Amino acid sequence: MIKIWGRKNSVNVQKVLWCCDELELPYERVDAGGVFGGTRDPEYLAMNPTALIPTLRDDGFTLWESNAIVRYLAAKYGAGALWPEDPAARALAEKWMDYQLGTLWPAFKAAFLGLVRTPPEKRDPDQIRASLESTAEALAILDAHLAGEDYVAGADLTIGDIALGSTAYRWLNMEIQRPAMPNLAAWHDRLTTRPAYQKNVMVPFT
Ligand SMILES: N[C@@H](CCC(=O)N[C@@H](CS)C(=O)NCC(=O)O)C(=O)O
């Protein structure tokens, strides 16, 4: 049985839970991180020395880094669907995973943590403003890409969409000013029709 460590309101844990449910994989989830702690326990550090969540164990194999976990699950259990078999199609999906991890989340992190996880008196408004501006710049690239595309790598949902969905949900549902991004909004509307997305991502992120 697949086992996943990580609290349900984590942007990175949600990718893994959503992926499992898209693939209809049974799993056991253990609360860890945030108010649950546990990530500095020796047993946890032995599995994941970063002391971060998520961590996955599948049949004796242990893995951390959410996008790597999504890639692993999709390759093992979702070949031809979430994991396109054509190398070019898969590279497109993987490109958007790397964009999420290397461009979008670094831009958005300060605004998200500042507005959602920091008490008002401790917020840094300049840092939050700058983060929201960089996020809008990064998302404009995704919005332009999604013109005429149903999902980030073409006509079907892939690992690329799974890496992006939980970040997009936060940006679209926080009380912030957002520039209009119609293609992004239409893509996100498509995600919201999926039961696995509703269950794992469309939940409170506070
Ligand atoms: N690049 C890592 C980042 C993991 C990460 O930053 N996880 C956050 C939650 S989204 C975390 O563990 N925060 C500390 C905690 O929850 O205790 C991944 O994608 O898995």
The ligand as an SDF file (V2000), in Angstrom:
LIG
                    3D

 20 19  0  0  0  0  0  0  0  0999 V2000
   10.4830   21.1110   -3.2980 N   0  0  0  0  0  0  0  0  0  0  0  0
    9.8110   20.4130   -2.2320 C   0  0  0  0  0  0  0  0  0  0  0  0
    9.2870   21.4750   -1.2760 C   0  0  0  0  0  0  0  0  0  0  0  0
    8.6020   20.8440   -0.0740 C   0  0  0  0  0  0  0  0  0  0  0  0
    8.0700   21.9120    0.8590 C   0  0  0  0  0  0  0  0  0  0  0  0
    8.5130   23.0650    0.8800 O   0  0  0  0  0  0  0  0  0  0  0  0
    7.0650   21.4990    1.6650 N   0  0  0  0  0  0  0  0  0  0  0  0
    6.4900   22.3960    2.6280 C   0  0  0  0  0  0  0  0  0  0  0  0
    4.9620   22.2730    2.6060 C   0  0  0  0  0  0  0  0  0  0  0  0
    4.2640   22.7540    1.0550 S   0  0  0  0  0  0  0  0  0  0  0  0
    6.9470   22.0090    4.0180 C   0  0  0  0  0  0  0  0  0  0  0  0
    7.3670   20.8830    4.2610 O   0  0  0  0  0  0  0  0  0  0  0  0
    6.8620   22.9500    4.9620 N   0  0  0  0  0  0  0  0  0  0  0  0
    7.2010   22.6870    6.3380 C   0  0  0  0  0  0  0  0  0  0  0  0
    6.0910   22.0120    7.0760 C   0  0  0  0  0  0  0  0  0  0  0  0
    4.9680   21.8780    6.5730 O   0  0  0  0  0  0  0  0  0  0  0  0
    6.3450   21.6210    8.2270 O   0  0  0  0  0  0  0  0  0  0  0  0
    8.6610   19.5810   -2.8110 C   0  0  0  0  0  0  0  0  0  0  0  0
    8.1440   19.9630   -3.8640 O   0  0  0  0  0  0  0  0  0  0  0  0
    8.3230   18.5290   -2.2480 O   0  0  0  0  0  0  0  0  0  0  0  0
  1  2  1  0
  2  3  1  0
  2 18  1  0
  3  4  1  0
  4  5  1  0
  5  6  2  0
  5  7  1  0
  7  8  1  0
  8  9  1  0
  8 11  1  0
  9 10  1  0
 11 12  2  0
 11 13  1  0
 13 14  1  0
 14 15  1  0
 15 16  2  0
 15 17  1  0
 18 19  2  0
 18 20  1  0
M  END
$$$$
